[in-house]
Amino acid sequence: MKGGAINATLFVLFVSLLSFHSYGDIGQNCTLKCHTEQLGHKFTHGPIEANGCAVCHPLLTKQNKFAKHPQLKKIKTKDFNSYCFACHDEMKMKLSKENHLHKAITKKNCVSCHNPHGASNKSLLKFESSVKLCTSCHDKVMPADSKGHQVQKMKEGCLSCHAPHSSKNHALMKEPTSAELCLKCHTKSKVLKDGRHLLASNKITSSFKFLHTPVREGKCHSCHSVHGSENKFLVESKFSKHTYPKDLLGSSQLCFQCHKIDRFYKRLSIKTNFRNGSQNLHYLHTLGSNKKRGCFTCHNIHGTQQDKLVRESFAYKQLTLPLKFIPSATGGNCTTACHKTFTYNRKVRFKNEQK
């Protein structure tokens, strides 16, 4: 090989190494000279850590030569995800297999939740907790005056129940039904401050012969607000467990979300199966009585050993009074500590002897 050819080859190699060196130092030059805000993070994105700003901000090339900084390619918002997936291809593959994707990814982009350069939090998250991160967008999930679900105080926060990126289930839930999700935590019974016993969810479903429809169908969220509520036990609407609530209709709003309130009015007796002939027995026990009994007096909200969710006993002052209900094809009979056995028949009114 002639000397001129050797010199030309060495020159090309020198230019190539010089270009490579410039490319490799672009990250350090960016951060040290101008973009100092990208330094000092507790957690730094890999390309920044490796002085590789040009990994995500490619240099425009002209005649195979690297351009200078002002000509760095500006990433368009719509292209953010494609740059992320260039490295995070396992996430792209996972998302392609799921039925439901987080709208933060599909409608916005990855940097809605993650800082692409560095952050004080793991996974480059913009907030220290998932609750703060999620509510930065989902600000209407929980009213300001509500009592939050205890899970929000746990380490995993929202991620205890929801997957952050995608899921095979609706609302990015980690389990197909709310019951399966709730049962993962509600596994222990406990005694409340007022002396009442709160059964574990799994015991509710296994210890009762008759289950309330939402419980049987695994829809805890039908009655409970899963994020937060201004009511006790995170119930959706007002619900009183008092035997004789002052405001019957107002304190039973939870029940009337599904059960029609008109069944408690005397003139609409035909719309309730709890009647003796045309006598509306729901009305008789509630609005038509001096002692206006609440729904919880006779019914248990989760399940019972007796049909129609009729309780086996109920509280009256310091006493626990028995309640026995035997159904029939056209009605049934009821025996309590309040009265002797009374029978009702929907077809032909049964004449009960008075005390």
Protein Blocks (a to p, Z undefined) as FASTA:
>chain_A
ZZklmmmmmmmmmmmmmmmmmmmmmmmmmmmmmmmmlgoiabdcfklmnopaklmmccdd
eehiacdfklpccddfklmmmmmmmmmmmlmmmmmmpmbdcfklmmmcfklmpcfkbccb
ehhiabfbfklmmmmmmmmlpcfkbccdfklmpmnlmmlmpcfkbccbehhiabfbfklm
mmmmmmcccddfkopacddfklmmmmpfbdcfklmnopaklmpcfkbccbehhiabdcdf
bfbafblmlmmmmmmmmmcfklmpfklmmmpcbbghjacfklmmmmmpfblcdfklmpcf
kbccbehhiafbdcehjbccdddddddfklccdddfkbccddddfklccddddZZ
